[in-house]
Amino acid sequence: MVPCKGCSNKVPSSSLKMDLDMGKMVCPDCIKNKGIHKEIEKDVFRKEENKVEQAESPSKIAHKCTSCGYKFKIDPETRKPRNCPYCNARVLSF
């Protein structure tokens, strides 16, 4: 039994794996948790990107679908979405 360089838990030496980012031998739990942390970071990064996109384009125009009455926003620069997200009816004017 040897201590993991990542979490200091005692594990069999045969179960240690090389973590290339840290440059240390770590236990399987540290490898698994590292993957979970990367997924969380990606989710947080995506949320931050969405906030930036929303902050950059506050000029979206409210629109109500003439077919179903669904309310959504249209970007006047890109003219998207071109169809209603609910019923897929073509947006003719906004």
N, C-alpha and C positions, 0 to 999 in steps of 0.2 A: 504494500500500500504506500502510495506517494501522494503528496499534496498537489492539487491542481494549481497551476500558476494564475488562473483566472479567479477562482472563488475560494481557494485554500481547502476545499473538501478533500478528504482522503479517498482515493480511488485506486483500483488496480492499475499498475503501470501499463499493462497491455491495452487498457481502454483509452489511454490518452491519445489525442490527435493534435496535429500541428495546426495552429491558427495562424495563417499567413499574415493577417492584418496586425495581430499583436506580436507575432514572431515568438510565440511561446507554445508549450505543450499544455493543452487544456482538456478538461473532461467532456464527455458527450453532452452533459447538461448545459455547459457553457456554449458549446457549438449550437445546440438547439435554441437556447435563449438568444444567441446572437442573431439567428434567423428571424426570430419573433421581433427583436428590436429593429431590424432592418425593415420589416414589413410595417411596423408602427411609424418609423421615420418616413417611409414612402407615403403612407396615408396622410401624415401631418403635412408633408411637402405638397401633396396634391391639394389639400384644403387651403394651404397658403397660396398656391397658384390660383385657385378659384377666387379667393378673396382679392388678389391682385387684378385678375381679369375683370371682376365686378367693379373694382375701384377705377379701372382704366376706362370702362365704357358705361358711365352712368347715363348716357344719352339714349337708352333704350326707350321705345315708345310702347305704351300699353295698347293692346289690341283685343278685340272681342270677335271671336269667330262668328261669321254670319250664318253658318250652317247649324252649329251646335250650341253656340253661346259661351264656349270655353274662353277664359281670359288668360292671356299670356303676353309676353313682351317680344318685340321685334327690334333688331338692331338696324337702324336706317342706313348705316354705311354699307353693311354686307347684305341687307335685305333678307336676313335669315331669322327664323325659319321661314321657309317658303310655303310650308303646309302646316295646318293646324296640328299640334302635337297630340290632340285627343282624337279627332275624327279624320285627320289626313286630308281635309278639304283644302283646296288651293287658296292662298291668301292673295286677294286681288288688289286691295288697297289698304293703306294704313295711315 
